[in-house]
Each structure stands twice: as C-alpha cells, then as structure tokens.
Amino acid sequence: MSEGACRRISVKPGEATSPRVESFDGVWRVRSTEAVRQILRQRDATAQAGFNSESIPDGTMADQPILFMDGEPHRQQRSKIARYFAPKTVAARYRELMERRADALVAEMVADGRARLDDVSLRYSTEVAAKVIGLTNSRTDRMARRLEKLFDQPPYDPARGDGEGRVRAALRQLRGAAPMAWFYVWDVRPAIRERRREPQEDVISHLLKEGYGIPAILIECVTYGAAGMATTREFISMAALHLLRDDALRARYVQADEPERYAILHEILRLEPIVGHLYRRAEREFTFDDAGATHTVRAGQLLDLHIRQANADPTTVGDAPLDLCPGRELPRGIGAEVMSFGDGPHKCPGNALAIQETDILLTRLFAHDVALVGEPDLGWDEIISGYALRNVTIAVSPSDLHRLPG
C-alpha cells in the first residue's frame, strides 16, 4: 500500500470495539469473527431477528418470505432461489445488461462533466436488481425513489422488543405503510400481472409458481430490492471513494486483471461492510466458543452480531485490521470479505452479482479521469445497521488513456 493509504472511512462515533463477547439483559453482543461464524452456522438453533422481522405480527402472511424462514423450509426455498444468483447465471444472463447500462451511465457522466455517484449507482443497481427480481413493468428511476422512501423508515429494535411502546410501534408502522403501498401499486402489482400471463426467468415468476400470496411476494421484492439496490448502491460509492483517495490503489485497480480487481473490492467490502449488524433469536439452548471460553445461549435470548468489528478482528485478519490491504492471508474457510455477506444458511446469495456489478461500473468509470469534488456526507441507515454515503460528487473528463482492463 502507498503511504497514507486509506483506512476505514465509515467510522461510527461511539461504536464499541470490545469486548469480543458480552451478555446482559438477555442480549449477546458478539464481535469476534469465529464466534459470529459459529452462531450463523448453527442449524435450527436460531431464527431471524433483524431487518424488522420481529415487528411483523404473527399470522400476517400465509407464506413466510425467505429472509424470515429458518430450518428445512428455508433450505428448500433457498436452493430454488439460489440459481438466479449463481456466478454462471449472473455472467450469462445479466452481464450484458450491466455492461450496457454502465457504458451509458459513464458516457452520460463524461458528457455532463460532473455527477453525483450515489445517484448514478442508485439508478444502475436498481435496473440490475429489477431484472433479477422481475420488477420490469414500471419506470426504474421512479421505482428507485420509491424504494428510497420505503427504506427511510424508523427501525424496529429487536433488543427492545415489546418495550418499544404501542404509540411508537403504531407510528412506525403507519409511516412505512404509504411507501409500501405505492411500491406495490406502481411496481409489484404490474410485474405480478405480467408474469401471471407470461412467466419469465426471475424471482417473481418463481414465487408465483410456488403459490406465494401477494403479501409474501411484496416482502420478497422489498428484501431483494434492499439487497440489490440499497446495499450495492452504498458499496459502489464506498469503493469509488477508496479508489479516489488512494492513487496507488486506483492505479493498481485500473491496470489489474479481473481476479485482482475482485480481490481489491472484497478487501474494501471487508473493511466497509454494508450491513453492520445481524440479529438472531435463540430457538433453543446452544453453545459457542471464543478465545478458549465456552458460552451458553438460552432459548429466547437475542444475538447481536457486530459485523464491522468481526471483520476487523486481528486474530482473523491479521495486523492493521482497519487498513485496506488486498490479498490478506486469512484462515481456511474465511472468504476475503470475511462476514460481509454473512455466513451459514442465511449467507447473502447475491455476492457474485454485487461484486461483478460494481466492477463493471467502476472499470468503465476509472478508465476516465475522475476526481472527487468536496467531501461526501456519511450517515447511517438503521434498517440495515450500516452507513449511507450521500453527495458523492465527482468530476469526470475523457482520458487519452481510455481503455478497459481485459
């Protein structure tokens, strides 16, 4: 790395980095890579408690969305959905779309001379996610803004549970109802109607074939919309920011072949995970180990898994855990992104899509002369427990060395 190379940008004030494992008031806070990995790999011992899952009243949906499923039903549905996100499928079915849209968006940025990258990445990631999900019967630019409003909601805190209070719970649900209704009316319903007439190779067509009802399909569209639009948008902006702040890293990325570029992107993702916390609720008693100690989790207790800290655990990632160092030597079984995509049965299936999508846009963007204009705004999205980069303004001009890596 060059002198003064980037450290973690998404620094959250007051964020605790230790201890590795602690428990009080029925809540476990886990910051160790190995402990997080063990908990996520527990089979049938925990249930989803994050992403507002526990705020949805029982009996609301006849069919549980895959994000909220666990056990054998989750494994069966996951195996059917996974084919839409497999690396070969991504390359064969979506690469041409990503390349075409990236070319058009970069050409637009060059012509304008200046752009807000967070807006461009929103448009780009929404178009790609819409194709995978099947949300292709409405205008993606307007859908992107509707999804933005939908995600801009006060979160449900699983650690507070019923202590949230009825007034606060009612206000939160009311605030989220209108954006959800507009998303259904303008985006989801037209897509469902079209796929009932003519099924396609996408998630909505699959859910209809499986007999899913409207509420569950809507939640699945929100889930994959968040994964495919909101998180990829943030990662594109953050990866670009690191490349803009480190001349040597940017030069290395521009000149590298695809595997090395992917290694750089995975290291950025390790350092800057989009989802900062994962939450699980213990369904039964189980144990996990960390640093020679065995911990016993009781049924009903909440597990707050701190992904940002787990990704910077020096016992796993080595020295200078908050520095950006592509090509780190990691323990066997730990991917270059560490826990950024989760692990176990609920590991994010869209990892191949997110990395390829990001790389295709950034290789085209950095084939030109790009400079950061001012400092972006760093905020925090509580629903995904992660950062939100806004006003990432860049100046873009044609380069005499314009080329794309092979």
N, C-alpha and C positions, 0 to 999 in steps of 0.2 A: 504494500500500500504506500501511497505517497505521503509525504509529511503533511500533517494536518488533515488527514483523510477523515471522512465522515464517521461520527459516532451516531448512536441512536438519536433521531430527530424528535420522535414522539415521546417527549418527556412529560409525564403527568405529575403535576405538583402534589406532594403529599403521598405519593404511591409507595407503599411499604415493599421492601425487597427481602425482608426476613421476618420471622424465622421460616425455615423450609416447610415446616408443617406445624399448624397450631389448631386448637379446637376450643371453642367456648360457646355457650348458649345454643348448643345443638348444631353449630356450623363449623365445618372443617375448611380451613384455608390452606391450600396446598400450592407450594411454589417450586417444588423440585421436579425436574424432568422425569426421573424414574418413577416417582410416586404418581404424578399425573398420568403417565403412560400406563401404569398398573391399574389405576382406577378406571380409565377409559376402556381398558381391555377386559374388565370384569364382565362375565357373561351372566345376564339375567339377575345381577345384583343391584343395579341402579336403573333409574328412569330419568328421562329428560326433564330438566327443571329450568332450563334457560329459554331465551327467545320468547318470553311471555307465555310459555306453555302452561304454567300453573294458574294463569289468570283466566283461562277459558273454562267455564263451568262444565262439570260432568254432564254428559248427555246432549251437549250442543251439536255434536256431529256423529252420525251413524258410522262413518268411516274415518279413522284416525289418519291424519297426514303422516307421511313417512318420518318427518322430523320429530314427531311426538310418539312414534311407535317404539317398542322395545321387544326383546325376545324373538321368538320364532316368526311372528308376523312381520317384524321389521326386517329380519334376514331374508324372508321370501320376497318382500316388496323391493328391498334394496337390490337384490340380484336381478330383478327385472328392469329397474331403472338404470342400473349401472351401465348398461350397454350404450345409453345415449351419451355417456361421458368418457367412454373408453378412449385411450390415446389414438388408436387406429381410426375410430369413428370420428373423433374430433378432426384429425388430419384429413380424412376423406370427405367428410360431409360439410365441415364449417370453415376450413382453411381458406377456400376461395372467397367466401363471404368476408372473412376477416381481412384478407389482403385487399380486396376491392374497396371496402369501406375505409381501411387505413389509408390507402392511396388517395382516396377522395378527400378525406378529412385533412391529411397533411398538405395536399395541394391547396386546399381552402385556407389553411393557416399561413402558408407561404404567400399566397396572393394577398391576404389581409395584412401580413407583416407582424401581427400580434394576435394572441389568443389567450383565453383562459383555459388552461389544460384540464382543469377539473370539469368544465362544461363539455369540452370535446370528449373526454374519456367517459362522461356520463352518456352522451349520445352513442358513442361507439359500443360500450359494454351493454347498453340496453338493446341495441339492434342485434347483437350476437345472442344475448340471453333470450330475447324474444323468439329467435329462430329455433333455439333448442327447446324451449318450453312449448312453443306453438302459439304465442301471442302475436300473430302476424296479421290480424284483421283490423288494426287501428293504427293511427299515426304514432310511431315510436317516440318522436320528440315530445308529444303531449303525454304519452304514457310514462316517459321518464320523469316528467314533472309531477304526475300523479303519484308515482311511486315515491318520489322525494317527500311529498306531503304525507304519504302513508307512513314512511319511516320516521318522520319528525314527530314522534309521539312520546309522551312521558312514559317511562318504562315501568314494568311491574318488577318489584324487587323480591325475588324468591326468599331472601333472608328475612324479610318482614312478614311475608305470607299474609295471614288473615289480619295481622296488625296494621295493615295498610289503612284500614278505616273505610267505612261504606261510602262516605262522601267522596273521598279521594278516588276510590275504585270506580264510582259512578261517573265522575268527571273524566277519568282516564278513558273509560270505555266509550263515553259519548264523543270525546274528541277524536277517537280513532274510527268511529262509525262512518262519518261522512266520507273521508278519503277512501275507506274500504268500499263503500257503496259506489263511488264514482269509478274506481278501478274495476269493479265488477261490471258495471253497466257499459262502460266505454271500451274495455279491453278484454275481459274474460268472457263475458256472455257472447260477443260476436265470434270469438275464437271457438267456443264450445259449439255454437250453432253450425259453423262451417265444418268442423270436424265430425259432427254427427252426420252431416251429408256426405263428407268425403274424408275419411281418416287419413292421417299422414304419419310420417316417422318423427313424432315428437312426444313430449311428456303428456300433454293434454289428451291426445288420441289414445295413449296407453291407459290413462286413468279412466277414460270413458269405456274402453274395452273391459277394464277390470270392474266396472259397475259403480264407480265412485259417484257420490252425490255432489250437488253444487257446492255446499259449504266446504267440503274437503278439497275439491278441486281449486276453489278460491284460495284456501290456505296454502296449498301446494304452489300455486302461482306466486303468492306473496313470498313464500320460502325461497323458491328458485329465483325469483326476482331480486330478493335481497342478496342471495349468494352470487348471482350472475351479474347484477348491476351495481349494487351499493358497494360490495366489498372489492370487486375488480376495479371499479372507478377509483377507490381510495388507493389501491396498490399501484395503479398506473401513475397516479400523481406522485406518490411517495417514491417510487423507483426513479421517475424522472428527476425528482428533486435531488436524490443522492447523486445521480449522474451529472447533474448541473453543478453540484457543489464540489465535485472531485474530478479535476481534469484528467488525472491519470486513469481513474476508473472508467471515465467516459471513453477515453481513447482505447482502453483495453476492450470495452464492450463493443465499440464500433468495429474494431478490427477482428474480433473473435469469431469463431465458428459457433454454430447453434449450441452444442453441448456446453461450451464455456460461457456463453451468454446466459443459458439457463442456470448455470452454477452461480453466476452473479445475482440473478434475480432471486434464486432460492435463498441466498445469504441475506439479501435485502429483506425478504419476507421473514426470515428467522429473526432478524433484528427488529423489524417493524410489523409484527403480526397484526392483521386487520381486526380479528376478534380477540379481545384482550382477556376475556373470562369465558369459561364453560361451566355450566352448573349441572350437577346430577343430584338426584334424591335417592338415598339408600332404600331399596325394597326389602332387603334382609340384612342380617349382620354379616360382615366380611372383614378381612384384614388386608393391610398393605404394608410394605416395608420401605424404610428410607434411612440411609446412613446408619445401618445396623440396628435400628429400632423398629419394632412391630407395633402398628396402630390398629385398633379395633373400632370399626364404624358400626353404629347401632342402626337398626331399621328406623326410617323416618328422618334421619339426620341429613342435612344439606351439605354437599361438597362443592365448594367454590374453588375451581381450578384456575390458577393465575398463569395464563399462557405467556404473557410478556416476561414474567420472572422465570418460568420454566425454560423459556427459550434462551435465557441469559444465565443459566445455571453453569458455573465454571466447572463443576465436576463432570458435566456432559460436553460442553462446547469448548472447554479449554481456556487459555489465557485471554485477557482483554475481551470478555464476553459482550461488552457494549460497543466494540469496534466492528466495522464492516470488513470482514476478512473472507472473501470467497475461497473455497477449497479447504475448509477446516476438516481436520481428522475427527470423525465422530464415532461413537461406539456402534458396533454392529446392530443393525435393525433400526437405527435412528436416521431418518432422512435429512437432507441438507436444510430443509425448512423447519426441522425439529417438530414442534407441536402445532405449527401454524394452521395446518389443515385438520387438527385433531388427531385421533387415533382410535383403533378398535372399531366396533360395529358402526359408529356414527361418524367415522372419518369422512371429511368432505369428498364427495365423488368428483367434484369439478376441478381438481388440482391441475390436470393436464390442460384443460380448457383455459383456465386462468393464466397459466404461465405462457402458453402459446399465444393467446390473445394479446397479452401485454408485450411480449417480444415482437410480435408483428407490427404493432403500432410504434413502439419505441425505435426499432431499427429504421423505420421509414422517417420518423421524426429526426433522429440524430444523424441521418445522412445529410441533413442541412445544418446550417449554423443556428444554434439555439442559445438564447441567453435568458436568464431569469430577470424579470422586471419587478423589483421590490420583493418584500418578504410575504409569503402566503400566511393565511390565518389558520392556526391549528386549534381545532375544537375537539369535542368528544361526543360520540354518538352512544348514548346509554343503552339502546336496544341491543346493539352488537358489542357493547362494552369496549369500543375501540375508538381510534382517532378519526377525525374528519378534516381533511385539507381543503380549504376554500381560497379563492382568489389566487390560484397558482398561475400568475400571468407570465407569459413568455413572449419574447420577440423571436421571430423565425424569418430567416432570409436564405435564399438559394446558396448552395455551396458549389464552388468549382470542382470540389472533390466528390460531388454527389454520386453515391453508389450504395448498393445494398450488399451486406455480407452474404456469402454463399451458404 
